[in-house]
Amino acid sequence: MASRFNRVFVSLTSVMAVLLLVSIVIRNMDGRMLPGRGAIFPTPVIRSRVDMKNSKNIRTLSDTSTGPPDAAEGRRGSNGNQTTRLPSEIDDQETSRESKKQHRIVIIGSGPTALGAAKRLHDFGQGINNSVITILEELGKLGGRASSVRDDKGFLWDDGFHVVFSHYTYFDRVLNMAVPEWNYRRRSSFAFMKGSDDERRFIPYPVQNNIHVMDKIDQQKSLQGLEEIAKNPITSKPNNFDEWLLQKFGVGLADVYMRKYNPKMWTVDPKKMNSAWVGEKVAVPNIEEIKTKIKEVDINGTNTKDSEWEPNRFFRFPKYNGTGGILQSVAKQLPSHWFKFHEKVTGIDIDQKIISIERGDATESKYTLEYDTLISTIPLDILTGFLKSRDQSLEQMLELASQLVYTHTHVVGVGLTGQLPKTLADKSWLYFPDSDSPFYRVAMFSNYSDDHVPKAGAYWSLMCEIAEPQTSSNPAYWSRENLIKESIQSLVMYGFITADMVVSKHYRRLEHGYPVPSLKRDMILDTVQPWLKNKDIYSRGLFGGWKYEVGKQDHSFMQGVEAVDNFLHGIPELTYTDPNLANSKKNTGRKIPLDYEIVVAQYQEDLDWVKPFANRTFVYHKGGDAWPTSQWYSWERLPNIGRESHSYLHHIITNYDHLPDVTVFYPGEIADHKRHCRRNPLDAVSKAKRGIPCSKGGGYSVHKKHVISAGDKYLLKPKNKYFRPSDFTFMEFYEYIYGHKPRGGSIPHCWKACFAATREMIRKHPLEFYQRAISAHGNSSNAEESHYFERLWFHMFHDEP
């Protein structure tokens, strides 16, 4: 039995050997023998160093003796001889590596711009398998110039003047979700200045709108200048900021205030500044309004109320931890491993895209970091100094960046015992144009939050800002000791404090205070910034972008957001490229991605029932001057018109292009509507996805009459005294909204204005449909048209349009 098995085995082995020999001969017809190899393969195609320089772990055959076996084009076989991979094997691995290559994004700095970029990257799910994100911060904490510090006496200080105004819905919502508690303040700002009569006065901001508060000499001088430019307007483009001031305000007002304050803040002559930066920053006065105010003052006396200039009428400030607490809270929403502290950039090779870094921690080591896209928020003149390249145009960029102008800022904080004097208690901050004080602005900092002092009511604080020229003489004057002394002496001279009230002194010098919009600035930026962007470097932020007009917190944050949108998705930037447009409106175009959202129309109802879903809830408030008491995703005050239907339509129109999968709509109070309004919005979301907007009520007959009164009957003339009657019957109203008569005799409805709609349901109608609908409301808080809408929601989102 064994002998028979052996004979079969030998026979099979012989056959296999013959077949193998035949296959080798056949393959040898198209192949050649490789040295040190017993098999025959097609000649491999090896990529040159130039072709392969971007593949970090791939080397040519000549490199195989020094690199790791698995990383080289050649590798060792089981017999120890060098093998070479097939072209298909090489191509497959190249394709695999390219598909797996992660986008390396490096952000230098950790202030508002850096965190705006990081937050947007996180929105899009970056930093997982698709990219590697690194945030380099030279200091041991984040925040940049938007940091805060508490001194040993318990006073909290910001590193400069910061309050939260906003031109951006996205910025609002990020802060809403990051910071639990806010203080909301009505801006109350004034210029404190000496008049021609040598008396000091509080002139409401902006000064040019409040000439009526000045002494008679300054008042008439300013008014005459305005009347002169009204009679003989100058239409030519101003060559500098000083010419712009004269064209807009006249010689009188320029001499009384503008030519005093601006050189003190900017440290340069307005003739050396451009006027392109102004935009909304400077309010242009209305002569007739000024004359009317002067007459009122002559009759009734002086009114020093802030004129409530519209662009920045209100601001908010975190209840705890100052401005630095805002960024700390935003950073908590991001992966902690993205942040690298004590990492100082010392050089950037823009040809190889390699950053040289020194660790400032205990190791004091040096290393390099590769990048694909770089977002820099450090000052542009410093960034260009780090760059290394064979590109000969780098020298030109260095020369241009060195011509940018900036100020140094000194922050002096004064902690005091007692309470604010009555003259300051109602104020937010003051401007100081006169030369008898070192500061140009002082904030009543303890008015922003009780957390800024050791004990509210027992202490208060002022924060002074002082501008030093970029190049200055007399270093003794600009010393810490002297500026603290000069500031306190001026505050005493003005009668705001007494020397014995001072219990704490804070000081901080910012090397880069404010970027000056010099005459050459735009020419420099128009040359340097495209050059950098062409090399995958976005230099953004207050000093990264060097545009004061878009340098507030909201602008800086959004510059980071928009840079990410640009290099990830090709969406054009707005803030940095068109500051005037960005400042002219509320920008609603960018959203935090949501799968569903909740819209609540509130008057003064308690919204505790929806707080579990606050991070997805839009609250539209119509109940007066109240401010949000919870951490809503979005909170907006609307005029008290049109009941909940106006709020719903306002939301749809505002967000039409950025709707989530499902939107749930609720009135402010649902306790009395438990049968019809689902307390858990997820139930409504689930039904909407199945095409059901609400718990459907019975059909309403479509009559040429008015809305129902008692007894659920339609009336020829409405008798309900609780709402304003409409000029339209329900049939006429329907025809106005839809453009045609109803196709059926009855319309099903959603009870109590509680319903949900998918994106597709809402977009069954064009935007113009909703704009026409909201125009039907009029100005009444309880119009009959609003009751008509309550009978249309199901029909609007369920039936065919």
PyMOL commands that set and color helices and strands:
alter all, ss='L'
color gray80, all
select helices_A, chain A and resi 2-28+49-52+61-63+69-71+87-100+112-123+144-146+169-178+207-209+211-213+216-231+241-266+270-272+279-281+287-300+310-312+322-331+336-338+380-386+394-401+422-425+445-447+450-452+480-493+499-501+521-533+548-550+553-569+579-583+608-616+643-658+671-673+681-689+730-738+751-753+759-762+767-774+784-790+793-798
alter helices_A, ss='H'
color red, helices_A
select strands_A, chain A and resi 32-33+40-41+74-76+82-84+103-108+131-137+148-150+156-158+182-186+189-194+200-204+314-318+339-341+343-349+354-359+366-370+373-376+387-388+405-406+408-417+429-431+441-443+459-468+502-510+515-516+537-539+596-602+617-621+634-637+662-667+696-701+746-750+755-758
alter strands_A, ss='S'
color yellow, strands_A
deselect
rebuild
show_as cartoon
